[in-house]
Amino acid sequence: MSLYMEGTVDPIAVRGVRQINYLPSYFTVINLSKHLTTDFLWDSKPIKTWIWTHLSGRFYFESTSIYNADSRNIKNSELIVGFEDSSEAVMFMLILSSFSD
């Protein structure tokens, strides 16, 4: 993703620690499966692209699915997003409905 915005180098992105692979306890967490009222598996690329383009802090992003072998379908799917800066979580929540259109 982008290492700079508007001609300014993003030091967090350059070090490769902007999107982290663990969820610290102090992050503000949003469970998208509770906020997006759709029954399909979300395409996470537009969501991640929006975060990379419009926000600047560290974030966590994880998509999980539970497969039900008996009925041969996905029983539960969750998309979790966490933000280090709570103001970025608020900004994300304000545009969240645009992803379910």
N, C-alpha and C positions, 0 to 999 in steps of 0.2 A: 504494500500500500504506500501511500504518500509519505515521504520523509520530510517534506516541507510544505508550508502553506503560505501563499502570498509572499514568496521570496524569502521567508524566514525558515531556517533549518529547525526541525523539531528534535531536540536532544534526546527525548525519551524514545522516539521512533528510531533514531539512528542507533541507539544502543540495543534495539530489538526488545524492549521491555514495555511497550505500550499495551499490547494485548498479552495478558499473562495467562498461564495455563492452570492456575489454582485460584481459589476464591478466598481472599483474606476476610476475617471476621468483621472488619470495620468497613467493608465496601457496602454501598447501598445496592440492594439486590432487587431486581424486578423479574418476576416469573411471568414470562410472556404468555404462557398457556392459560393463565388466569385473566389476561387482559385482551388477547385476541380471540374473538369468538368465532373461529373457523374450525372446521373438522378435517382440514387437510394438513399435510406436512409443510411447514413454512419453508420458503426459499430464504435461507439466512443471508445470502449474498447482498441483497439490497439493504438489509439492516446493518450489516457490518460496514458496508460502503458508506452509509450515512454517518455512522459513528466515526469512522476514520476521517471523513471529510469535514464534518461540522463540529466535532469535539476535539479536545487536545489532551485530556488526561488519560491515565491508565484505566483499562477496563478488562473485564472477564466476560467471555462469551462461550456458552456450552449448549449443545443440542443433544438431548438424550431421547431414546425411544425404547420402549419395552415391547418385545415381540411375544404374542400369545401363541404358543405352538399348537394348542388345541384347536383354536378357531382359525389359525394361519393368517392372522392380521396383527396390526399394531394395536396393542391394548392402550398404551398411554404414550404421549409424546410431550416433552417439555423443552422449552427454550428459556434458558436462564441468562440474564445479562446483569453484570455488577459493575458499578462505577465507584472509583476512589473518591471523586469529587461529587458530593450530593447535589450540587447545582446542575451538574451535567445529567444526573439521573432525572431531575425535574424537567430539564429541556427535552430529554428523550421521551419522557411520558407525555409531553405536550404534542409531539408529532406521532406518537405510537399508533393512533387510529388510522393514519394514512397508509400503514403497511397492510391493513386488512381489507382494503378496498379492492 
